């Protein structure tokens, strides 16, 4: 976690149980996955007034078998 001025940034890895179904146009089978996430919060008067999230959805789709895994050279 990093904070400066009115911004706080949190980075981590999130683990989840995907129940199966459609995600962003892909049919995704059920399974467990982990993905990197980053959250940015903007504060005003001690309260969160904005929140942004960045997630590695491609890694999740690859881990669950909905998208073929690409080698680093293909990315």
C-alpha positions as CSV (number, residue, x, y, z in Angstrom):
1,X,0.0,0.0,0.0
2,X,1.3,3.5,-0.9
3,X,-0.3,6.8,0.0
4,X,0.5,10.3,-1.1
5,X,-1.6,13.4,-1.1
6,X,-5.2,12.4,-1.7
7,X,-4.4,9.0,-3.4
8,X,-4.0,5.5,-1.9
9,X,-2.8,2.6,-4.1
10,X,-3.2,-1.0,-3.0
11,X,-1.6,-3.9,-5.0
12,X,-2.1,-7.6,-4.3
13,X,-3.1,-11.0,-5.5
14,X,-6.7,-12.1,-5.2
15,X,-7.8,-15.7,-5.1
16,X,-11.3,-16.7,-6.1
17,X,-13.7,-19.6,-6.8
18,X,-15.3,-19.0,-10.2
19,X,-18.7,-20.7,-10.4
20,X,-18.7,-21.0,-14.1
21,X,-20.6,-19.0,-16.7
22,X,-20.0,-16.1,-19.1
23,X,-17.4,-13.5,-18.5
24,X,-16.7,-10.7,-21.0
25,X,-18.1,-12.8,-23.9
26,X,-16.2,-16.0,-23.0
27,X,-17.8,-19.2,-21.7
28,X,-15.7,-19.9,-18.6
29,X,-15.7,-23.3,-16.8
30,X,-15.9,-23.4,-13.0
31,X,-12.6,-23.5,-11.0
32,X,-10.2,-21.7,-8.7
33,X,-8.0,-18.9,-10.0
34,X,-5.7,-16.1,-8.8
35,X,-5.0,-12.8,-10.4
36,X,-3.1,-9.7,-9.7
37,X,-5.1,-6.6,-8.8
38,X,-4.5,-2.9,-8.1
39,X,-6.9,-0.5,-6.6
40,X,-6.5,3.3,-6.5
41,X,-8.6,5.4,-4.1
42,X,-9.0,9.1,-4.1
43,X,-9.8,10.6,-0.7
44,X,-11.5,13.9,0.2
45,X,-12.2,15.0,3.8
46,X,-11.2,11.5,5.1
47,X,-13.7,9.6,2.8
48,X,-13.2,7.6,-0.4
49,X,-14.7,9.7,-3.3
50,X,-13.4,7.7,-6.2
51,X,-12.1,4.1,-6.8
52,X,-10.4,2.5,-9.8
53,X,-9.6,-1.2,-10.2
54,X,-7.1,-2.9,-12.5
55,X,-7.3,-6.6,-12.8
56,X,-5.5,-9.3,-14.9
57,X,-8.6,-10.8,-16.4
58,X,-6.5,-12.5,-19.2
59,X,-4.6,-14.5,-16.5
60,X,-7.9,-15.6,-15.0
61,X,-9.3,-16.7,-18.4
62,X,-6.1,-18.7,-19.1
63,X,-6.0,-20.4,-15.7
64,X,-9.7,-21.5,-16.0
65,X,-9.1,-22.8,-19.6
66,X,-11.4,-20.4,-21.4
67,X,-8.5,-18.8,-23.3
68,X,-5.4,-20.7,-24.6
69,X,-2.2,-19.8,-22.7
70,X,0.1,-17.6,-24.6
71,X,3.9,-17.7,-24.3
72,X,5.6,-14.5,-23.3
73,X,6.8,-14.0,-26.9
74,X,3.2,-13.9,-28.2
75,X,2.0,-11.2,-25.7
